């Protein structure tokens, strides 16, 4: 019986904005800042990638990649615009 990869299933679920909001809320309530950034990267990828997110938020694409990287420096201002 064929199975889906975890990321494939997760990304399918995260295309629903309510599911994505719940996923991010759970990550921020139950996890660390690193876990929240991972969840935010998952949502961004599920919704078309960082490039699409940068277009939607009018933020520079390269800066978005840098901010959402594991060593990035995501600020509250940037987070609120996302």
TITISE-368951 format. One record per residue (C-alpha): x, y, z; residue in one letter. Coordinates in steps of 0.5 Angstrom, whole numbers, padded with zeros to 4 digits, always signed. Last residue first. Layout:
// TITISE-368951
XYZA;...
//
This chain:
// TITISE-368951
+0009+0076+0015X;+0009+0083+0016X;+0008+0082+0024X;+0014+0077+0024X;+0019+0082+0020X;+0017+0087+0026X;+0018+0082+0031X;+0025+0081+0028X;+0027+0074+0025X;+0035+0074+0026X;+0037+0068+0021X;+0042+0062+0023X;+0037+0057+0022X;+0035+0060+0016X;+0028+0064+0016X;+0032+0071+0016X;+0037+0069+0011X;+0031+0067+0006X;+0027+0073+0007X;+0033+0078+0006X;+0034+0074-0001X;+0027+0075-0002X;+0026+0082+0000X;+0020+0084+0003X;+0014+0086+0000X;+0009+0082+0004X;+0006+0078-0001X;+0012+0078-0006X;+0017+0075+0000X;+0012+0070+0001X;+0012+0068-0006X;+0020+0067-0006X;+0020+0064+0001X;+0016+0058-0002X;+0009+0057-0005X;+0004+0056+0001X;+0007+0050+0003X;+0014+0053+0004X;+0012+0059+0008X;+0008+0054+0012X;+0014+0050+0013X;+0019+0056+0014X;+0014+0058+0020X;+0014+0052+0023X;+0022+0051+0023X;+0022+0059+0026X;+0017+0057+0031X;+0021+0051+0033X;+0027+0055+0034X;+0023+0060+0038X;+0022+0054+0043X;+0016+0050+0043X;+0009+0049+0046X;+0005+0056+0045X;+0009+0059+0039X;+0009+0052+0035X;+0002+0051+0037X;+0000+0058+0034X;+0004+0056+0028X;+0000+0050+0027X;-0007+0053+0029X;-0005+0059+0024X;-0003+0054+0018X;-0009+0049+0019X;-0014+0056+0019X;-0010+0058+0012X;-0011+0051+0009X;-0005+0050+0005X;-0002+0047+0011X;-0005+0041+0010X;-0002+0039+0004X;+0005+0041+0006X;+0004+0037+0012X;+0002+0031+0008X;+0008+0032+0003X;+0013+0033+0009X;+0011+0026+0012X;+0012+0022+0006X;+0006+0019+0003X;+0004+0012+0003X;+0003+0007-0002X;+0000+0000+0000X;
//
